[in-house]
C-alpha cells in the first residue's frame, strides 16, 4: 500500500474520520467494561455523571483540567516547533518547588506581590529545567526525547531528597511533605464557596496568550517554520537554534505553572504525589487538540472529565480506574491515525 | 577506599552486575533492531511493563516458566504490530505513536492486574527461574560465580547478543534490515518490501523488549508491582545510542550500567552512604545515561533513515 496526498480533503473526511476515532474509543472502553464484568452502558453513564453530573463533579473536572491545560500548552508549544519536550513532569515539579520555597513564609509580601513573584519564579525554574536538554540538542545534537524523559526521574528523586531533608515539614509527623503555604500565598477561589481556584483562570489566560504568541508574533511564525521544515527555515535566515531555545523557555515555563497552581491553588504543600503524570497526560491533551492552544483548553477539560468520571465510576461499578488511561491512549492513537487519513488516501497497488 | 575495593572484590557484586544488566540486554537488543531498520520505538517502557505482567501472570495462573516467557514475547509482539502498523505503512509520528503505545501498554497491564487481583496489597510471589550453575566454569574464582551461576534467562540474553550481531552483519536478511534503516529507496529498488522489513523488525524488537520486562518478574523480583520498570526502557534507548547501534558495544554499555547500579546500591550501605542522601545514589543511573548520550553525541553513526517514514512512489 502507499499513501497519496489529498489536495483538498472533503468535509466528510475532515469530520468523518475523527468521529470514527472517537466511536472506536468508546467501543473499546465498553469492551473493557464488559471484560470487567460490568454493564458497558452503565459504566459509560457513570463516567459521564461522575465528570459532569453535578455542580460538584463539574468543578472537580475543571480543577483537574487546570494542570492539564498548562502541561498541554507546554507540549503544544514545544511540539509545534518539533522540540520533543517529554519532560513536563520535571518542569511541573520545578514550579511547585519554587512555589513552596517562596510561599511558606520566606517572603512577607502582600498577596498582590507574592503570588506573581511565586508564579514568575516557578516559570523561571521550569524554563531552566528544559533549557538544559534544549542546549544539549542545539549545541551537541543530543536527542531531547531521552534527556527530558530521564530528567523526570532525576527531578522526582531530587524533590524526594528535599522533602526528606531541608524542606521536610517539622509538623508533618514524619511524612515526606513540605510545610504548608502561608494564607497570603494561596490562590483564592474564583467564586466564594465554590471549589474552583484562580489557577483555572490563569490557565485560560495562558491559553489565550499562547494563541496570540503563536498566531500574531514573529516568534510564533518562526516556531512554526522551524517545526515544519528546519532546513527551509535555516535557509530563510531564521536563527533555528535560538528559536528552539526560546521555545524551550516558554514550554518549560508553562509546564512549571501547573506545579505552581496545584500547590498554591489546590494542595497547599508539596508532596511526591503532587502529579499523577500530568506531564505525560499533557501530551495526550496537546495531540487531541491538534496542538492548538485554544483546543488545549477543551481537550484538557475532556481528558480531566474522563479521569474524574472514571474515579467515581470505579468506586461505584468496580471497574479498575486504569480504564481511563487505556481509553485516553486509544483516543490518542486513533485520533492521530484519523487526522492522517483526512490528508492521505490509501492506495492498494 | 577500602570499602569500595572490598565491593569490587566480592563475587556477589559481579553476579549482581550481570543480573542487573540482563533485562537491559534483552530490551536494548530489541530497540537496536527497531532502530537499525529505521523505527524509533518509544513504546519500549510500556512494552516492558506488559512483558513483566504477562510473564508473571502466566506463571501465577499455573503456566510453566518458559510458557510465561513465550506469552510475554507474544504480548510484546502484539503491541509491536500496533506500533508498526501506525508508524510504517501509515508513517505517523514515531514520537507520538511510541509514547501512545507506552501509555496504552502500561495502562493495559495495570488494568489487567487489577482485574485479576482486585484487592491485593502485597503482590503475590511466583516460583521463578532458579540459578543454573554451569559445571566447572562456575568454579572459576570471582568471575566464575558471577558469569556462570545465573538463571537461564541471563545466559539467553548473552546468546541473543551474538545472534543479533550475526543476523545483522552476516546474513542477507540483516543487510536488508540495515539498508531499510539507511537507504530504504535502495531496498525498494531491489524489489524488497521496506514495509515488511520494518514491520518485522518492530515486532521482533518489541517481543524482545517484553522478554526484558519478563526478566524482572520471572528472574529478579519474582512478583509484579506498579512502577517496577521504572525508566529502564528509557535507559535502554540511551544504551542503544551509547553502543553506537552495535550489539556488542550496547552489551558493554549494559554491563557498565549494571556495574554502576550495583555499585550505588552497595555504596548506600557503606560509611559514605550514611552521609549522602540515598536519592543521590538512585539518581546515578539516570545521570549516567544522560552523560553517555552527551559523550557519544559527536559520533554520527545514527541510521540515516531513522524516524523517516518511507512511502513507495514518493521521492
Interface residues (C-beta under 8 A of the other chain):
Chain A: X1 X2 X3 X32 X35 X36 X84 X86 X136 X140 X141 X142 X143 X145 X146 X147 X149 X150 X151 X153 X154 X157 X158 X160 X161 X164 X165 X280 X283 X284 X287 X318 X320 X322 X323 X325 X326 X328 X329 X330 X332 X333 X336 X337 X340
Chain B: X42 X82 X86 X89 X90 X91 X92 X93 X95 X96 X97 X99 X100 X101 X103 X104 X106 X107 X108 X110 X111 X114 X115 X118 X195 X230 X231 X234 X235 X237 X238 X241 X277 X279 X280 X282 X283 X286 X287 X289 X290 X293 X294 X297 X298 X311 X312 X313 X314
